[in-house]
């Protein structure tokens, strides 16, 4: 069993629901406003649920260029959007406000999310500058908000970045569980939509036995058999989009084909 919210499933598919650019970010459509964002992500959520995914994670991937600290208007808007979609959800959900661990925990806690994902540990040189996440602050906020039940999914090798920690990835994963209380370990590729190095994923799966391990990027219908042969789950976004383009809407037929394959692997 991965988490209680997934029942007895041993192999789990968490699908991304990418929200359009939020207020305060350069790509925000002020004319369409927040209602346009709600309508867009609602359409994607309907297709994802119809296709049979196990969970949905709301993310603000369109808020480029990314920031390490969420803006008040962005956090408020994402909270409102998740709350607006929540009555339509039939599966567990999570949130990830890129790249702010405290904002992710805050939004997840108040909306009733089952899990949050972020870069919680490590030190990275990135497109956004020096990356120093605040795991302790995020964990303490979760406790303060009374949501110790909400799982924290640790993405341990950040996209758009290079780790300045020279320890092997498997050791960093073990350390995140031991010292930082990770509820799950996620292994990513170098950029959104690109697969994790399978040797990295295998090394992490070999040493992490107490919490689930997920492949976090680049999962597709061609590699999912190999990935779920090692990991307990996947996070998938780009492959479910029209033409496999991260910035497009969800393609219902791609979701269905992928989930049909996953059902043979459970």
C-alpha positions as CSV (number, residue, x, y, z in Angstrom):
1,X,0.0,0.0,0.0
2,X,1.4,3.4,-1.0
3,X,-0.8,5.7,1.2
4,X,-4.1,5.2,3.0
5,X,-5.8,7.6,0.6
6,X,-5.0,5.2,-2.3
7,X,-6.5,2.2,-0.7
8,X,-4.9,-1.2,-1.6
9,X,-3.3,0.0,-4.8
10,X,0.4,-0.9,-5.0
11,X,1.2,1.1,-8.2
12,X,-0.2,4.6,-8.3
13,X,-0.6,7.2,-11.0
14,X,-0.8,10.9,-9.9
15,X,-1.7,13.1,-12.8
16,X,-0.8,16.8,-13.0
17,X,-3.6,19.4,-13.5
18,X,-1.6,22.4,-14.7
19,X,-3.3,25.7,-13.8
20,X,-2.8,28.5,-16.2
21,X,-0.6,31.4,-15.3
22,X,-1.7,32.9,-12.0
23,X,-2.2,36.6,-11.1
24,X,1.1,38.3,-10.6
25,X,3.0,36.2,-13.2
26,X,4.0,37.5,-16.6
27,X,1.8,35.2,-18.6
28,X,-1.4,35.8,-16.6
29,X,-4.4,36.6,-18.7
30,X,-6.0,39.5,-16.9
31,X,-8.9,39.7,-19.3
32,X,-9.9,36.1,-18.7
33,X,-9.3,36.4,-15.0
34,X,-9.4,33.6,-12.4
35,X,-12.6,32.2,-13.8
36,X,-10.8,31.3,-17.1
37,X,-8.2,29.5,-15.0
38,X,-11.0,27.6,-13.2
39,X,-12.7,26.6,-16.4
40,X,-9.4,25.5,-18.1
41,X,-8.3,23.2,-15.2
42,X,-11.8,21.9,-14.7
43,X,-11.8,20.6,-18.3
44,X,-8.5,18.9,-17.8
45,X,-9.7,17.3,-14.5
46,X,-12.8,15.9,-16.1
47,X,-10.7,14.2,-18.7
48,X,-8.2,12.9,-16.2
49,X,-10.8,11.4,-13.9
50,X,-12.7,9.9,-16.9
51,X,-9.4,8.2,-17.9
52,X,-9.0,6.5,-14.6
53,X,-6.1,8.3,-12.9
54,X,-5.6,7.5,-9.2
55,X,-5.0,11.1,-8.0
56,X,-4.7,14.6,-9.2
57,X,-2.0,17.2,-8.3
58,X,-2.7,20.9,-9.0
59,X,0.4,22.8,-10.0
60,X,1.3,26.3,-11.3
61,X,3.8,25.2,-14.0
62,X,2.6,28.1,-16.2
63,X,4.0,30.7,-13.7
64,X,7.2,31.2,-15.6
65,X,9.8,32.5,-14.8
66,X,9.6,30.6,-11.5
67,X,10.1,32.0,-8.1
68,X,11.2,30.6,-4.7
69,X,8.6,32.5,-2.7
70,X,5.0,32.7,-3.8
71,X,3.3,36.0,-4.2
72,X,0.2,36.8,-2.1
73,X,-2.0,37.1,-5.2
74,X,-0.7,33.9,-6.7
75,X,-1.2,31.9,-3.5
76,X,-4.7,33.4,-3.0
77,X,-5.7,32.6,-6.6
78,X,-4.4,29.0,-6.5
79,X,-6.2,28.4,-3.2
80,X,-9.5,29.7,-4.7
81,X,-9.1,27.6,-7.9
82,X,-8.5,24.4,-6.0
83,X,-11.4,25.1,-3.8
84,X,-13.6,25.8,-6.8
85,X,-12.6,22.4,-8.4
86,X,-12.7,20.4,-5.2
87,X,-16.5,19.5,-5.3
88,X,-16.0,17.9,-8.7
89,X,-13.1,15.6,-7.5
90,X,-13.6,11.9,-7.2
91,X,-10.0,11.0,-6.4
92,X,-7.5,12.2,-3.8
93,X,-5.7,15.4,-4.7
94,X,-2.5,17.2,-3.9
95,X,-0.9,20.6,-4.6
96,X,2.5,22.0,-5.6
97,X,3.1,25.8,-5.7
98,X,6.4,26.0,-7.6
99,X,8.9,26.4,-6.0
100,X,7.7,27.4,-2.5
101,X,7.5,24.6,0.1
102,X,5.6,26.8,2.6
103,X,3.1,28.0,0.1
104,X,2.5,24.4,-1.1
105,X,1.9,23.3,2.5
106,X,-0.3,26.2,3.3
107,X,-2.5,25.8,0.2
108,X,-2.7,22.0,0.7
109,X,-3.6,22.3,4.4
110,X,-6.4,24.7,4.0
111,X,-7.9,23.0,0.9
112,X,-7.9,19.5,2.4
113,X,-5.2,18.1,0.1
114,X,-4.0,14.5,0.8
115,X,-0.4,15.4,-0.2
116,X,1.9,18.2,-1.3
117,X,5.0,18.0,-3.5
118,X,8.1,20.2,-3.5
119,X,11.8,20.5,-3.3
120,X,12.1,20.3,0.4
121,X,15.8,19.5,0.9
122,X,19.2,20.1,-0.8
123,X,21.1,22.9,-2.3
124,X,21.0,23.7,-6.0
125,X,22.3,26.0,-8.6
126,X,19.3,26.7,-10.8
127,X,17.8,28.9,-13.5
128,X,16.3,30.9,-10.7
129,X,19.5,31.3,-8.8
130,X,20.8,29.6,-5.6
131,X,18.1,27.2,-4.4
132,X,17.9,26.7,-0.6
133,X,14.5,25.1,0.4
134,X,13.2,25.4,3.9
135,X,12.1,21.9,4.9
136,X,12.0,22.6,8.6
137,X,9.7,25.6,8.0
138,X,7.4,23.5,5.8
139,X,7.2,20.6,8.3
140,X,6.5,22.9,11.2
141,X,3.8,24.8,9.2
142,X,2.1,21.5,8.5
143,X,2.1,20.7,12.2
144,X,0.9,24.1,13.2
145,X,-2.0,23.9,10.7
146,X,-3.0,20.6,12.2
147,X,-2.3,18.6,9.0
148,X,0.2,15.9,10.0
149,X,-1.9,13.5,8.0
150,X,-1.0,15.4,4.8
151,X,1.9,13.6,3.1
152,X,5.0,15.6,2.0
153,X,6.4,14.2,-1.3
154,X,10.1,15.1,-1.6
155,X,11.4,15.8,-5.1
156,X,15.1,15.2,-4.3
157,X,16.7,16.2,-7.7
158,X,15.3,19.5,-8.8
159,X,14.4,20.2,-12.4
160,X,16.1,23.3,-14.1
161,X,18.9,22.9,-11.6
162,X,22.1,21.1,-10.6
163,X,22.7,19.7,-7.1
164,X,25.6,21.2,-5.3
165,X,25.4,18.3,-2.9
166,X,28.0,15.8,-4.2
167,X,26.6,12.8,-2.3
168,X,25.1,10.0,-4.5
169,X,21.4,10.4,-5.1
170,X,20.6,7.2,-3.1
171,X,22.3,8.6,0.0
172,X,20.5,12.0,-0.4
173,X,17.3,10.0,-0.6
174,X,18.1,8.0,2.6
175,X,19.1,11.2,4.4
176,X,15.8,13.0,3.4
177,X,13.8,10.2,4.9
178,X,16.0,9.9,8.1
179,X,16.6,13.6,8.9
180,X,13.8,15.4,7.2
181,X,10.8,13.0,7.6
182,X,10.1,12.6,3.9
183,X,6.8,10.7,3.3
184,X,7.8,9.8,-0.2
185,X,10.8,10.2,-2.5
186,X,10.4,11.5,-6.0
187,X,13.1,11.2,-8.7
188,X,13.1,13.6,-11.6
189,X,14.7,14.3,-14.9
190,X,16.6,17.5,-15.7
191,X,13.5,19.4,-17.0
192,X,9.8,19.0,-17.1
193,X,8.7,16.2,-19.4
194,X,12.1,14.5,-19.5
195,X,12.6,11.1,-17.8
196,X,14.6,10.5,-14.7
197,X,17.8,8.6,-15.2
198,X,16.7,5.0,-14.7
199,X,19.9,4.1,-12.9
200,X,19.2,6.9,-10.5
201,X,15.7,5.7,-10.0
202,X,16.9,2.1,-9.5
203,X,19.5,3.2,-7.0
204,X,16.9,5.1,-4.9
205,X,14.4,2.2,-5.1
206,X,17.1,-0.2,-3.9
207,X,17.8,1.7,-0.7
208,X,14.4,3.3,0.1
209,X,12.1,0.7,1.7
210,X,10.1,2.6,4.3
211,X,8.4,5.1,2.1
212,X,7.2,5.0,-1.5
213,X,9.3,6.1,-4.4
214,X,7.8,7.8,-7.5
215,X,9.2,8.7,-10.9
216,X,8.4,12.4,-11.1
217,X,9.0,13.4,-14.7
218,X,9.1,12.1,-18.3
219,X,6.9,9.0,-17.7
220,X,5.1,7.8,-20.8
221,X,3.4,4.8,-22.3
222,X,6.7,3.4,-23.6
223,X,8.6,3.5,-20.4
224,X,6.0,3.0,-17.7
225,X,6.4,-0.8,-17.6
226,X,10.1,-0.5,-16.7
227,X,9.4,2.4,-14.2
228,X,6.6,0.6,-12.3
229,X,8.8,-2.4,-12.2
230,X,11.0,-0.4,-9.8
231,X,8.9,2.4,-8.3
232,X,5.6,2.4,-6.4
233,X,4.1,5.2,-8.5
234,X,4.5,7.9,-11.1
235,X,3.7,11.6,-11.4
236,X,2.7,12.4,-15.0
237,X,1.8,15.6,-16.8
238,X,3.3,16.2,-20.2
239,X,2.5,12.8,-21.7
240,X,-1.2,13.3,-21.1
241,X,-1.3,16.6,-23.1
242,X,-2.2,17.1,-26.7
243,X,0.8,16.1,-28.8
244,X,2.7,15.5,-25.6
245,X,3.3,19.2,-25.2
246,X,3.4,20.4,-21.6
247,X,1.6,23.6,-22.3
248,X,-1.4,22.0,-24.1
249,X,-4.7,20.8,-22.7
250,X,-5.1,17.2,-21.6
251,X,-5.8,14.7,-24.4
252,X,-8.4,12.2,-23.0
253,X,-7.4,9.5,-25.4
254,X,-3.8,9.6,-24.3
255,X,-4.9,9.3,-20.7
256,X,-7.1,6.3,-21.4
257,X,-4.4,4.4,-23.4
258,X,-1.8,5.0,-20.7
259,X,-4.1,3.9,-17.9
260,X,-5.1,0.8,-19.8
261,X,-1.4,-0.2,-19.8
262,X,-1.1,0.6,-16.1
263,X,-4.0,-1.7,-15.3
264,X,-2.1,-4.6,-16.7
265,X,0.8,-3.9,-14.3
266,X,-1.1,-3.6,-11.0
